[in-house]
Each structure stands twice: as structure tokens, then as C-alpha cells.
């Protein structure tokens, strides 16, 4: 199982939604850009947030920006935005 354990993004509260995430650091050592994560999840890969079996990432788009978030939203309380900063 693959999950995100850290992110590269501005600190809260400046980081208002998941479009601010630049890179996701996975537990298997991979570092994905938000576009790479979007493409992987869109293709059917399962990536969790925080821990194995945690909230699943879902692909999202806002205008021309492709990114991932967790359900049900990408507000400051989104599980991804609660992760530690720095990959």
C-alpha cells in the first residue's frame, strides 16, 4: 500500500486548498508532483493520505490545474493539508 506521509506546500493558514501542494512524498520513497499524482490516480492507482488505509486521493481539476485531494473537499481541513511539510 502506498500513502502520502509528507507534502511540499506553504504552511497553514496560507495554504487554503490542495492546489498549493507542489510535491507529495510517498512512503515508498517516491516524490510526485501534483500533476504526476493526478495522472497516477486518474489511471486507477490507489494512493492514501496519512497512513495505509487512510483517506484515498481523488483526482481534481480547477481551470487548468490538475491536482489530487481527499474526499469530501479540498478546504484547509483536507487530510492532505494536515500532513507535515517538507519532502
C-alpha positions, 0 to 999 in steps of 0.5 A: 500500500502506498500513502502520502506521509509528507507534502511540499506546500506553504504552511497553514493558514496560507495554504487554503486548498490542495492546489498549493501542494507542489510535491507529495512524498510517498512512503515508498520513497517516491516524490510526485508532483501534483500533476504526476499524482493526478495522472497516477490516480486518474489511471486507477492507482490507489494512493492514501493520505496519512497512513495505509488505509487512510483517506484515498486521493481523488483526482481534481481539476480547477481551470487548468490545474490538475491536482489530487485531494481527499474526499469530501473537499479540498478546504484547509481541513483536507487530510492532505493539508494536515500532513507535515511539510517538507519532502 
